[in-house]
Amino acid sequence: MKITHLLIFGIAVAALATCQSAQPTPTTALVITDTAAPSQSDPSETATAEIPMSASTMLGLVNNAPDGNRYVAGQGSFPRVTALDIPLAGTPVWIVGAPYQDGSLWVVTLEDGGIQAFTIINDQANAFELSPAQIPAGMPPVLQVSGDTAGLLTGPIDTISALTYPAWITKTGTLAYFTQQSELTTDGITLPVDALPDARLLTGGEGNLLLLSSPSQLYDHGVLGDAIEAESITLVATDPEPSIIRTIPIPDGKVFEGIAPIWTDITGDDEKEIIVTLSNAGQGAQLAVFSGSGELLAQSDPIGQGYRWRNQMAVAPFGPNGELELVDVLTPHINGVVEFFQLHGAKLEIVATVSGYTSHVIGTRNLDMAVAGDFNGDGQPEIVLPNQSLTTIAGIQRNIDGAAITWELALNSKLTTNLAAVNLDTDGLLLGIGLNNGTLRVWLP
């Protein structure tokens, strides 16, 4: 397979130390001690390396899915799980995970960009060396696992944007990334896409890429890390060579308030739609569904007040009879309301709500404090996210009367990272988080 423009922040070379787990406490927490702290290294000291890519290659992403839909397959056993606590060398900011050998591999990024990695096999954690152990502070990591080899996927450190992460294009075997000048580089070709500086680069499985573009200060809400939002969506082809397919503008003085769409089939026609949050100062945020050709297919009612936001989270068969539904969090900074929507013609209509939860801390670029999946193993997915104080996480599930909390776990600390899920197939769904007491917590079946 062709491998081009692939720089790896670290080939996994060895396990530093095997750390025996303590006996479970009454709160079913396994505490791992004496894990190695990350070594300090210059993030510019990257070495070119080729990790073999194949259809079985696993990627660990902070939003859990390359198409922006925070939904994972598999079944879990929550809340009948064991919490494995691993002490870190600082406060965690991002976490990613992937299946690895007979267990899982987890990577944590600290506030200063320091990297710590751990394998978890048979309830035991091994500190795992990734070298260099530093990336630019704030950059979300991308974990790549291929067979018994693992590394962090990135582009050239002197030109890549540190506000987002690159994408791997399986069809062409190439890396795509944004430069610091908001251009898109892939396969040796640079396209002037005018990307939102912190846009996520989505892949749809057919070799195409999707991104938010045309940065604007038209709407200065500024709750997502800066006061810059997008005024267009750009669709890019990578095969037979990189080219811009089309740019979809947004009408009526609104912006796309977010860093990435959800790029999935919500209409059931086997075509991917583009789901975004639209906002302006007059009416605040509303959800909208566009076709791949740029047609506005459906939208929700706006909040009705400016400077109020919705965080779109996932599309999945949440409905009590398996209906496909879209979940967001309305005003996650103000009594966050989990909303379930169904698509009825040209309207996204609310069918259930639950208050008191959040998916975002104001002023950050972490829009990924929620994940959807069948975490309790009953055959119906739930949305998992923290409460407003970030001290518990809960699974919220639809029922015939609306929606309800089906399980809840206390954190005994505060969540500081995204939620990362790993599907181990027959061994079930794992869920990992980072806490402000300097801990990586992974719940095991």
C-alpha positions in Angstrom: 0.0 0.0 0.0 1.2 3.5 -0.8 2.4 5.4 2.3 3.1 9.1 1.9 3.4 12.1 4.2 3.2 9.8 7.3 5.0 11.0 10.3 4.6 9.1 13.5 5.0 10.7 16.9 6.4 7.5 18.3 6.7 3.9 17.3 5.7 1.8 20.3 8.9 0.2 21.2 8.5 -1.4 24.7 6.5 -1.6 27.8 8.4 0.5 30.4 7.1 -1.3 33.5 4.5 -3.8 34.5 2.3 -2.4 37.2 0.3 -4.8 39.3 -3.2 -3.8 40.2 -4.4 -3.5 43.8 -7.3 -5.5 45.1 -10.7 -4.0 44.2 -12.1 -1.6 46.7 -15.7 -1.6 47.7 -16.3 0.9 44.9 -14.8 -1.5 42.4 -11.8 0.6 41.7 -8.5 -0.9 40.7 -5.6 1.5 41.4 -2.5 1.2 39.3 0.7 2.6 40.9 4.3 3.3 39.9 3.6 4.0 36.2 6.3 5.8 34.4 6.1 9.6 33.8 6.6 10.8 30.3 10.1 11.8 29.2 10.4 15.4 28.0 11.4 15.7 24.4 11.4 18.3 21.7 8.2 18.0 19.6 10.1 19.0 16.5 12.2 15.9 16.8 10.0 13.6 14.7 11.2 10.7 12.7 9.6 9.5 9.5 8.2 6.0 10.0 6.0 3.7 8.1 3.3 1.8 10.0 1.7 -0.7 7.8 -1.9 0.3 7.1 -4.7 -2.2 6.2 -8.4 -2.6 6.5 -7.8 -3.9 10.1 -5.9 -0.8 11.2 -7.5 0.8 14.2 -7.6 4.6 14.8 -8.3 6.1 18.2 -9.9 9.5 17.9 -11.1 12.0 20.5 -14.6 12.0 19.0 -14.6 8.2 18.5 -15.5 8.3 14.8 -13.9 9.6 11.6 -17.2 10.8 10.3 -17.9 13.0 13.4 -20.8 10.8 14.6 -19.9 10.0 18.2 -21.5 6.5 18.1 -19.6 3.3 18.7 -20.6 -0.3 18.0 -20.5 -3.2 20.5 -22.2 -3.9 23.8 -21.1 -3.2 27.3 -22.1 -4.2 30.8 -22.5 -0.8 32.5 -23.0 -0.1 35.4 -21.6 -3.6 36.4 -18.1 -2.6 35.6 -14.8 -2.2 37.4 -12.9 1.1 37.4 -9.2 0.9 36.7 -7.5 4.0 38.0 -4.0 4.9 36.6 -2.1 7.8 38.1 -0.7 10.3 35.6 2.1 12.9 35.7 -0.3 15.8 35.3 -3.8 16.9 34.4 -5.2 15.0 31.4 -6.7 17.0 28.5 -7.4 14.4 25.8 -7.7 10.6 25.8 -7.9 8.1 23.0 -7.9 4.3 22.9 -8.0 1.3 20.6 -7.9 -2.5 20.7 -4.4 -3.8 21.1 -3.1 -7.4 21.1 -5.1 -9.1 23.9 -6.5 -5.9 25.4 -6.5 -2.2 24.8 -4.0 0.7 24.4 -4.8 4.1 25.8 -3.0 7.4 25.2 -3.4 10.5 27.4 -2.3 14.0 26.5 -1.5 16.3 29.4 -1.9 20.1 29.7 1.6 20.7 28.4 1.3 18.3 25.5 3.1 15.5 27.3 2.1 12.0 26.3 1.5 9.0 28.5 0.4 5.6 27.1 -0.7 2.4 28.7 -1.8 -1.1 27.7 -4.5 -2.8 29.7 -4.5 -6.6 29.5 -6.2 -8.9 32.0 -7.0 -6.0 34.3 -3.3 -5.0 34.5 -1.8 -1.8 33.2 1.6 -1.5 31.5 3.2 1.8 30.9 3.9 2.0 27.2 6.6 4.1 25.6 5.8 6.4 22.7 8.8 8.5 21.6 8.9 11.4 21.5 6.5 11.8 24.4 5.4 15.4 23.6 3.1 17.0 21.0 2.1 20.7 20.8 -0.1 21.6 23.8 -3.8 21.3 23.0 -3.4 19.2 19.9 -5.8 16.2 20.0 -3.9 13.0 19.5 -4.7 10.3 16.9 -3.8 6.8 17.9 -2.9 4.3 15.2 -2.7 0.6 15.9 -1.7 -1.9 13.2 -1.0 -5.4 14.4 1.5 -5.2 17.2 2.7 -1.7 16.1 1.3 1.6 17.4 2.0 5.2 17.2 0.5 8.7 17.1 -0.4 9.9 13.7 0.5 13.5 12.7 2.0 15.6 9.9 5.2 17.7 9.8 5.3 19.6 13.1 6.6 22.8 11.6 3.6 23.3 9.2 0.6 21.3 10.6 -2.1 23.1 12.6 -1.8 22.4 16.3 -5.5 23.2 16.8 -6.8 20.0 15.2 -5.6 16.6 14.0 -4.9 14.9 10.7 -7.0 12.2 8.9 -6.0 8.9 7.3 -7.6 8.2 3.9 -7.9 4.5 3.7 -8.9 4.4 0.0 -5.8 6.2 -1.2 -3.4 5.3 1.6 -2.5 8.9 2.3 -2.5 11.4 5.2 -4.4 14.6 5.0 -3.9 17.6 7.3 -4.5 21.3 7.7 -1.5 23.7 7.6 -1.1 26.7 9.9 -2.3 28.7 6.9 -5.7 26.9 6.8 -4.8 25.0 3.7 -5.4 21.2 3.2 -2.4 19.1 2.2 -2.7 15.5 1.0 -0.8 13.3 -1.4 1.7 16.1 -2.1 -1.0 18.5 -3.2 -2.1 21.6 -1.2 -5.6 22.9 -1.7 -6.7 26.5 -0.6 -9.8 25.3 1.3 -9.7 28.3 3.8 -10.4 25.9 6.7 -11.7 27.0 10.1 -8.5 27.1 12.1 -9.7 24.4 14.5 -11.9 22.4 12.1 -11.9 18.6 12.3 -11.2 16.8 9.1 -13.9 14.2 8.5 -13.6 11.1 6.3 -16.7 9.4 4.9 -15.2 6.0 3.8 -15.3 6.7 0.0 -12.1 8.7 -0.1 -13.8 12.1 0.3 -13.1 14.7 3.0 -15.5 17.1 4.7 -14.6 20.3 6.7 -15.9 23.6 7.9 -14.5 26.6 6.0 -14.6 30.3 5.5 -13.6 31.6 9.0 -15.7 34.5 10.1 -16.2 36.8 13.1 -19.8 37.5 12.1 -21.1 35.9 15.3 -18.9 36.6 18.3 -20.4 34.1 20.8 -16.9 32.8 21.4 -17.6 29.8 23.7 -15.7 27.2 21.7 -12.1 28.4 22.2 -12.3 31.5 20.1 -14.8 33.9 18.4 -14.2 32.5 14.9 -16.9 30.3 13.3 -17.4 29.0 9.7 -19.6 30.3 7.0 -19.3 27.4 4.6 -18.8 23.6 4.3 -16.2 22.2 1.9 -16.3 18.8 0.3 -13.0 17.4 -1.1 -12.2 14.5 -3.3 -8.9 12.6 -2.9 -9.2 10.1 -5.7 -7.9 10.1 -8.4 -6.2 13.3 -7.1 -7.1 15.9 -4.4 -9.6 18.4 -5.6 -12.4 20.6 -4.2 -15.8 19.1 -5.1 -17.9 22.0 -3.8 -18.3 24.6 -1.2 -21.7 24.9 0.5 -22.3 28.5 1.8 -24.7 29.2 4.7 -27.4 31.8 3.9 -29.1 34.5 6.0 -26.2 35.8 8.1 -25.7 32.7 10.1 -22.6 30.7 10.9 -21.8 27.0 11.5 -21.2 27.1 15.3 -19.0 24.1 15.9 -15.7 22.5 14.7 -17.2 19.6 12.7 -20.4 18.4 11.2 -21.8 14.9 11.7 -21.5 13.2 8.3 -23.9 10.2 8.3 -27.1 8.9 6.9 -30.0 10.3 8.9 -32.7 10.0 6.2 -32.3 6.3 5.6 -31.6 6.7 1.9 -28.1 5.2 2.0 -26.6 8.6 1.3 -24.6 10.6 3.9 -26.1 13.9 5.0 -24.3 16.8 6.7 -25.6 17.7 10.1 -24.5 21.0 11.6 -25.4 23.6 14.2 -26.4 27.0 12.7 -26.3 30.2 14.9 -26.9 33.9 14.8 -27.2 36.7 17.3 -31.0 37.0 16.9 -32.2 33.5 17.3 -29.3 31.5 18.8 -28.6 27.9 17.6 -30.6 25.4 15.6 -29.8 22.1 14.1 -29.8 21.7 10.3 -29.4 18.8 7.8 -27.9 19.4 4.4 -27.5 17.0 1.5 -24.1 16.3 0.0 -25.0 18.6 -2.9 -25.7 21.4 -0.5 -29.5 21.4 -0.3 -31.0 22.3 3.1 -33.2 19.2 3.8 -34.4 19.9 7.4 -33.9 22.0 10.5 -35.0 22.3 14.0 -36.6 25.4 15.6 -34.0 27.9 16.8 -33.6 28.4 20.5 -35.1 31.9 20.1 -32.4 33.8 21.9 -28.9 34.9 20.7 -25.7 33.6 22.3 -27.3 30.3 23.2 -25.8 27.1 21.8 -26.5 23.5 20.9 -23.8 20.8 20.8 -24.8 18.1 18.3 -23.6 14.7 19.5 -24.7 11.6 17.7 -27.1 9.9 15.3 -28.1 6.3 16.2 -31.2 4.1 16.6 -32.0 5.6 20.0 -35.8 5.3 19.6 -37.7 2.8 21.7 -38.5 0.9 18.5 -35.1 1.5 16.9 -36.0 4.8 15.3 -33.0 6.8 14.0 -32.6 9.9 16.2 -30.3 12.8 16.6 -29.1 13.8 20.0 -27.7 17.2 21.1 -27.2 19.1 24.3 -29.1 22.4 24.5 -27.2 25.1 26.4 -24.6 22.7 27.9 -23.3 25.6 30.0 -26.7 26.5 31.4 -28.7 23.6 32.9 -27.8 21.5 29.9 -30.7 19.6 28.3 -30.2 16.4 26.4 -32.6 16.5 23.4 -33.6 13.6 21.2 -34.8 14.6 17.7 -36.6 12.7 15.0 -36.6 13.7 11.3 -40.2 14.4 10.1 -40.1 15.7 6.6 -38.3 19.0 6.6 -38.5 19.3 10.4 -36.3 18.0 13.2 -38.7 17.6 16.0 -37.9 17.1 19.7 -39.3 13.8 21.0 -37.7 13.6 24.5 -35.5 15.6 26.9 -33.5 15.1 30.1 -32.1 18.1 32.0 -29.0 18.6 34.1 -26.2 17.3 31.8 -23.4 18.8 29.8 -21.0 17.9 26.9 -18.7 20.9 26.9 -16.8 23.3 29.2 -17.1 26.8 28.1 -14.0 28.3 26.3 -12.5 24.9 25.3 -12.2 23.0 22.0 -13.3 19.8 23.7 -16.8 19.2 22.2 -16.5 15.5 22.8 -17.5 14.9 26.4 -20.2 12.5 25.3 -20.4 9.2 23.4 -23.3 7.0 22.2 -23.5 3.2 22.2 -25.1 0.2 23.9 -23.1 0.5 27.0 -25.6 -1.3 29.3 -25.9 -4.3 26.8 -29.7 -4.3 26.5 -29.7 -3.9 22.7 -30.6 -0.2 22.6 -28.0 2.5 22.5 -27.8 5.3 25.1 -26.0 8.6 25.2 -23.3 8.8 27.9 -22.2 12.1 29.3 -21.4 13.9 32.6 -23.7 15.9 34.8 -23.3 19.7 35.0 -20.7 19.6 37.8 -18.7 17.0 35.9 -18.7 14.7 38.9 -20.8 11.8 37.5 -21.4 10.2 34.2 -24.8 8.7 33.2 -26.3 6.7 30.4 -29.5 8.3 29.1 -31.9 6.1 27.1 -35.1 6.6 25.2 -38.3 4.9 26.3 -42.0 5.0 25.3 -42.5 7.9 27.8 -39.6 10.0 26.6 -36.1 9.4 28.0 -34.6 8.5 31.4 -31.3 7.8 33.2 -30.6 4.1 33.0 -27.3 4.1 34.9 -25.0 6.5 36.6 -21.5 6.3 38.1 -19.8 8.7 40.5 -16.4 10.0 39.5 -15.1 11.2 42.9 -13.3 13.8 41.0 -14.0 16.1 38.0 -13.9 15.1 34.3 -11.3 17.0 32.3 -11.2 15.1 29.0 -13.4 13.8 26.3 -15.0 10.3 26.7 -13.2 7.6 24.7 -14.8 4.2 24.0 -13.1 1.0 22.8 -15.0 -2.0 21.4 -13.3 -5.3 22.3 -16.1 -7.3 20.5 -16.8 -10.3 22.7 -15.1 -8.7 25.7 -17.4 -5.7 25.5 -17.3 -1.9 25.5 -14.6 -0.1 27.5 -14.9 3.5 28.5 -12.0 5.8 29.4 -11.9 9.3 30.9 -9.3 11.7 32.5 -9.9 13.3 35.9 -8.6 16.5 37.5 -6.8 14.6 40.2 -4.3 13.4 37.6 -5.9 10.0 36.9 -6.8 8.0 33.8 -9.9 5.9 34.6 -10.9 3.0 32.4 -14.0 1.0 33.1 -13.6 -2.7 32.4 -16.3 -5.4 32.1 
